């Protein structure tokens, strides 16, 4: 039989109750063993819980510190962003119209022979510079010399016949007065003299033709220029019908450039031409690094190409140094006018984006406390690396030109020592100019005629200023 269970009283002071712990006779283990385990190892359990909680807190704290360390440098004034800056200034800026052009010779001549025969001599070297009238080649002249001699002999014979006929005519005229010959004989002799006169005139023309053909055996350069590669070698039979001719002579100076401009710029160009202004044209190479030559606008085409919406123009260049070569592709810059007293900045200072939620051009304006503000600007014309600004900034303002990719509104910047001194000088000058500005209603208008609110704010309706 199974023995009855034994119950032992146990005092739990916390609740003030007596509880009987049931002990199984087979095992002799109390049924409340887990509670006994907790009581026995409660200190160790508390330590484990504290260690786990401390470790979790430490990991959380470390993660927050790492997140703070990886924040952009512009949020930390001690880690200011090193930038390059420039001072806004006033000056003149040139209005240029860019275009693409091709160097085109004013004269290109394919030299051909005007007589048939054997090419006896080539008197030039390929690529040689030649003058107008300089001998280039010789065709065998002997057949034409013989033809000239024959024409002269025929002329001499016919001139003798004419002289004889004229003497007979004189005799008939004397005899007719004596009634010794009939009038018919006189008329016949007069006709004979006329025929001989015509024959002599024809012979003289033949002589001139033979002389001209003989002269054509010597082929001269029709223009000043450079000869190309020869198309015929000595010993070949040449004719006036040869398509390639003997050589091509290209005039190099002066030379012209044909280029196109958009139709939107045509009114400005025509306005200057009608005013009698001689427009300057600059030609530069494909890389557009520096001008190769400077010339003058010669003429314009008489209609706009409707397929491309462009107008073709021609500019003449002296090209005495040979900088432009026929067929060369060039970038053309047509200088239309020069704008005076413009606010100008380096092109590198202009940035594009939506810093205030509106897509616009803007600059990073350096504040006196070496932080930056986003300042939207309205752009004017551009001339190379120089950009005119219509509104948004003032002369002697300082703007960032390099390093702006890491900047935001209010970011701290670090200026080079030399630049910092120049910036301080510019700020002093700007402050002096503001103090010297005339007071009254007229002071609200800028030199270019724009509205300038008191306190340096932005014009009404203009782009918002930086915070």
Phi, psi and omega in degrees: 000149177283131182287148181291151181286148180251132180250130179247135179284146178220131185268117173256102185292339184288327182249349177071026181239153174261125181240137178267124177272124182274128180245124179286131182291328182292320186257332182072019182251138180290143179289348178258037181297321178301321179293326177293322178297317179296320180294321183290322186247025184296325180294318179295321180295319179298318179298317180298317180297318180297317180297316180296315179297319178296320178296318178297320179295319180296318179296318179298317180296319179296320179296320179294320179295319178297320178296323179291326182288333182269006176295152180301149184296336184287350174273353182246113182295335179285341179245064181292148181279127177284126183225164169253144185229167175218153180264131178292135182223170175253148181181185180267146178225139184269134177271115182242144174248112181282155178200168177249133184221170178230132178290123184233123179295146174291331180219127173229120187239128170269111184280122178236157175281146178258358178228160178266151178155186180272131175291110186273325187205140172247120190254024180220160173254144181300133182084004182283144172278130183234158177257159177298130181090357180285139183292127180254318184205163181227127172266147182310116187271352189299316178300327183278333172293319178294320180295325177292318179297319179295319179294323178293322179294317178298320178297317180296319179296314182289329176293324177294318178297322179294319180297319179295319180294324179292323177294317178298322180297320179295322179294317180296326179292326177288321182288328180295332178291331180266002181064031183268340179231160180278163179292330180297319179295322178296316181296321179296318180294325178295322177293321178298318178298318179298319178297317180295326177296315178297321180295319179296319179297320178295321179295321179296322177294322177296323178296317180295322178296318179295322178294321179294316178298321178295323178292327180292344177291342173257113186264117183255160177286129181280342183216165169283137178168198181246135178276149178266209178282135182287143183261344182226134177265156177302143180100347179277153177272124184244150178222161177296342181274000179297126186290321185275347181068200181262316181196161177250129178251126183243129177283129184255333178211127358289166181220163183235163175232125174265127181215168182237151175228153178297149182296337178296335181269354184298316180302318179296320180293313182294327178297319179290322179294317179295331178282359179081016180278132176273107185280135180271140179235129177250135178244131178230166183288184183299323180285346176059039182275313181211151182296139175273324182201161179233131181223196182235146176291124184267310184197170176237160175289167184265004176201157179272137177289113184289338181284329182246346182068033182232160177244136181269136179231158177236132176240140180259139179232142179293316175055035179294334179270358178071024181292330179260136183241138182305134181084358182287139175275131182225155169268130186248140177233112179266117181274113184271310182199177178234124179270133184264152172052053178261148172281119186232147178221161173297144180299335180292342180282342184276129178233157182232137181171199180230066183294330180250021180088357180237128180295123182196173171271144181208167175230159171265111181269126181277122180275165179300334180269020177061036167243169183243151174235143176280123183235104175298145182226156173255121187273150173252219181280160178239140179228095182065242180266008182249134182239129174274142181238127181279320181201161178118329178223166182236159175303145181074001168293155181247127183236154180277133177249332182219138181097007183286348181294338182257011185258155171220175177302127178083004181292146177276141181233155178241126183259146172301153185301312181297320180291322179300321178294319179294322179295317179298319178296318180295322179293320177298318179295320179295320180295321178295321179294322179294322179292329182273358180294141179295144178272166177108178184300325184292342182289347181280352182257130181285168183300331181270005176097359181275161181280136179232104182294156177298146178083008175077020180287178181276156177296152177299132180081353181278182180290145181292149178276171179288154181287000000 
